[in-house]
Amino acid sequence: MPGHGVIADTDACSDFGAGPGHGRPVRRGRIVDPVSCGRMLGRIADSALGADRTDTVIVLSHPVLAGSEHRAAARELIAALGPTSVIALDSARAAAAYAGPQDGGPLLVVDIGAELTEATLLVDGLVRDARQAETGLSDLDPCEPPTVVVRTVLDMVDEMWKQDRHGAVLGALRKGPLLAGGGAARPDVTDRVALRLGVAVRLADDPATTVVRGAGLILSSVLRRAGATPALPGRTR
């Protein structure tokens, strides 16, 4: 929330497994355990919203290339929390809302997560092209350089460049790609991406939370247009 930061957060593995890689309700950007995921979301809702969820609005962010089946599953879980409306948007547009330039021109968003990496070309706020790879930081050994992740990013950008007939990718690169996700918090990743692309990159102050903060800004904008203001848990809306 603006002025308050993140109100509630939870570890996806805290109740659902004995160790890393076990019991995660979301893997590679997909919901694989709806029951556990529902419990996790319920804990967040209880902490952030309280028992009375009248007129609640929830913003749901999903990977850009999430299939309709997975988006539908996420919507069902959110609906079970009792909100009156759900706003769904992709993670690239959420990241751009928080850390991207607001000039409406082409923007390349590279989201490097633990288990998923996506490169998305936005033009006038709309997705023009996108690439996804089931590769992320969790695929690296603790002492291993991020060569595989960086190579994945470069390959996706190269593919988009080859299929771009309007120069949008080149324009986005000149402007500087926006890097988000946990991978963007690692200088060994960002420095290599910038060096190999030959351009300066854009980074938010906390890349790992770029998407959720952008979703929060979008939610605040929706509430302002509706004449409402977000409230802290326990306070009157």
C-alpha positions in Angstrom: 0.0 0.0 0.0 1.3 3.5 -0.8 2.9 4.8 2.4 2.7 1.5 4.2 4.5 -1.0 1.9 3.7 -4.7 1.9 1.0 -5.4 4.5 1.0 -9.2 4.4 3.3 -11.8 2.9 3.7 -15.5 3.3 6.2 -18.3 2.5 4.6 -20.6 -0.1 6.6 -23.5 1.5 6.0 -22.8 5.1 3.1 -25.3 5.6 3.3 -27.5 2.6 6.6 -29.4 2.6 9.6 -30.6 4.5 12.2 -28.9 2.3 13.0 -26.9 -0.8 11.1 -28.1 -3.9 8.5 -30.0 -1.9 4.9 -28.9 -1.3 5.0 -25.7 -3.3 1.5 -25.0 -4.5 2.8 -23.0 -7.4 5.5 -24.4 -9.7 6.9 -22.9 -12.9 4.2 -20.3 -12.8 1.4 -22.8 -12.6 -0.9 -23.8 -9.7 -0.3 -27.5 -9.1 -1.9 -27.8 -5.6 -5.1 -25.8 -5.5 -6.0 -26.9 -2.0 -2.7 -25.7 -0.5 -2.7 -22.6 -2.6 -6.2 -21.8 -1.3 -5.0 -22.1 2.3 -2.1 -19.9 1.6 -4.3 -17.2 0.0 -6.7 -17.5 2.9 -4.0 -16.7 5.4 -3.0 -13.7 3.4 -6.6 -12.5 3.2 -7.2 -13.0 6.9 -4.2 -11.0 7.7 -4.7 -8.2 5.2 -8.5 -8.0 4.9 -9.9 -9.4 8.1 -13.2 -11.2 8.4 -15.4 -8.5 6.7 -14.5 -8.5 3.0 -17.4 -6.5 1.7 -16.6 -4.6 -1.5 -13.2 -6.1 -1.6 -11.2 -5.6 -4.8 -8.3 -8.0 -5.4 -5.7 -7.6 -8.2 -4.4 -10.9 -9.5 -1.1 -10.9 -11.4 -0.2 -13.9 -13.5 2.7 -14.8 -15.9 2.2 -13.2 -19.3 1.9 -16.6 -21.1 -0.1 -18.3 -18.4 -2.7 -20.5 -20.2 -6.4 -19.9 -19.8 -6.7 -23.0 -17.7 -4.3 -21.7 -15.1 -5.8 -18.2 -15.1 -9.2 -19.7 -14.5 -7.9 -21.8 -11.6 -6.4 -18.7 -10.0 -9.6 -16.7 -10.5 -11.6 -19.5 -8.7 -9.2 -19.4 -5.8 -9.5 -15.7 -5.5 -13.3 -15.8 -5.8 -13.4 -18.2 -2.8 -12.0 -15.4 -0.7 -15.2 -13.4 -1.2 -14.2 -10.3 -3.1 -16.8 -8.5 -5.1 -14.4 -8.0 -8.0 -11.1 -9.3 -9.3 -8.8 -7.4 -11.6 -6.5 -9.8 -13.6 -3.4 -8.5 -15.3 -0.1 -9.9 -16.5 3.1 -9.5 -14.6 4.8 -7.4 -17.3 2.2 -4.7 -17.2 2.3 -4.7 -13.5 6.0 -4.3 -13.4 5.8 -1.5 -16.0 3.2 0.3 -13.9 5.7 0.5 -11.0 9.1 0.9 -12.7 8.6 1.6 -16.4 8.6 4.9 -18.2 5.2 6.4 -18.7 5.7 7.6 -22.2 3.7 4.9 -23.8 6.5 3.8 -26.2 7.9 0.3 -26.5 9.2 -1.3 -23.4 10.9 -4.6 -22.9 10.2 -6.2 -19.6 12.4 -9.2 -18.5 11.1 -11.0 -15.4 13.6 -13.4 -14.0 12.1 -15.5 -11.2 13.0 -18.6 -9.2 11.4 -21.0 -11.7 10.3 -19.0 -14.7 11.8 -16.3 -16.9 9.7 -14.2 -19.3 10.6 -11.5 -21.8 7.7 -9.3 -22.9 7.5 -6.4 -25.4 4.9 -3.8 -24.5 3.8 -1.2 -26.9 1.4 1.5 -25.7 0.8 -0.6 -22.6 -0.3 -3.7 -24.6 1.6 -7.0 -25.0 3.0 -7.1 -28.5 5.2 -10.2 -28.1 6.3 -12.5 -25.3 8.6 -15.4 -24.6 8.7 -17.8 -21.6 11.2 -20.3 -20.4 10.9 -22.7 -17.5 14.3 -21.6 -16.3 15.1 -19.6 -13.2 17.4 -19.0 -10.3 16.4 -22.3 -8.6 18.0 -24.2 -11.5 21.4 -22.9 -10.5 23.7 -24.5 -8.0 24.6 -22.2 -5.1 28.1 -21.5 -6.5 27.2 -21.7 -10.2 27.4 -18.5 -12.3 24.1 -17.5 -13.9 25.2 -18.4 -17.4 22.1 -20.5 -18.2 19.7 -17.8 -17.0 21.5 -15.0 -18.9 21.7 -17.2 -22.0 17.9 -17.8 -21.7 17.2 -14.0 -21.6 19.5 -13.3 -24.6 17.9 -16.1 -26.7 14.4 -14.8 -26.0 15.3 -11.2 -26.9 17.0 -12.4 -30.0 13.9 -14.3 -31.1 11.7 -11.3 -30.6 14.2 -9.1 -32.5 14.2 -11.4 -35.5 10.4 -11.4 -35.7 9.9 -7.7 -35.1 9.1 -5.9 -38.3 8.4 -2.5 -36.8 11.5 -1.7 -34.8 9.8 -1.9 -31.5 12.3 -4.2 -30.0 15.2 -1.9 -31.0 13.4 1.1 -29.6 12.8 -0.7 -26.3 16.5 -1.7 -26.1 17.6 1.8 -26.7 15.3 3.0 -23.9 16.7 0.3 -21.7 14.9 -3.0 -20.8 13.2 -3.2 -17.4 14.5 -6.1 -15.3 12.3 -7.5 -12.6 12.1 -10.5 -10.3 14.6 -12.0 -7.9 17.1 -12.4 -10.7 17.2 -8.6 -11.2 18.4 -8.3 -7.6 21.6 -10.1 -8.5 24.3 -7.9 -10.0 26.0 -10.9 -11.6 22.8 -11.4 -13.6 22.0 -7.7 -14.4 25.6 -6.9 -15.3 25.9 -9.8 -17.7 22.6 -9.1 -19.4 23.5 -5.4 -19.8 26.9 -6.3 -21.2 25.7 -8.9 -23.6 22.8 -6.7 -24.9 25.1 -3.6 -25.0 22.6 -1.4 -23.3 21.9 0.0 -19.8 19.1 -1.7 -18.0 16.4 -0.4 -15.8 16.0 -1.6 -12.2 13.4 -0.9 -9.5 14.5 -0.2 -6.0 13.4 -3.7 -5.0 13.3 -5.8 -8.2 11.8 -8.9 -6.4 8.7 -7.0 -5.5 8.3 -4.9 -8.7 5.3 -6.9 -9.9 3.4 -6.8 -6.6 4.1 -3.1 -6.1 2.9 -2.4 -9.6 -0.3 -4.4 -9.0 -0.7 -2.3 -5.8 -0.5 1.0 -7.8 -3.1 -0.3 -10.3 -5.4 -1.2 -7.4 -5.0 2.2 -5.8 -5.8 3.8 -9.2 -9.0 1.7 -9.5 -10.1 2.5 -6.0 -9.5 6.3 -6.6 -11.6 6.2 -9.7 -14.3 4.4 -7.8 -14.2 7.0 -5.0 -12.8 4.6 -2.4 -9.5 4.6 -0.6 -7.5 1.6 0.6 -7.5 1.0 4.3 -5.2 -0.9 6.7 -6.6 -4.1 8.2 -9.1 -3.3 10.9 -9.8 0.2 9.7 -13.0 1.4 8.0 -12.8 1.5 4.2 
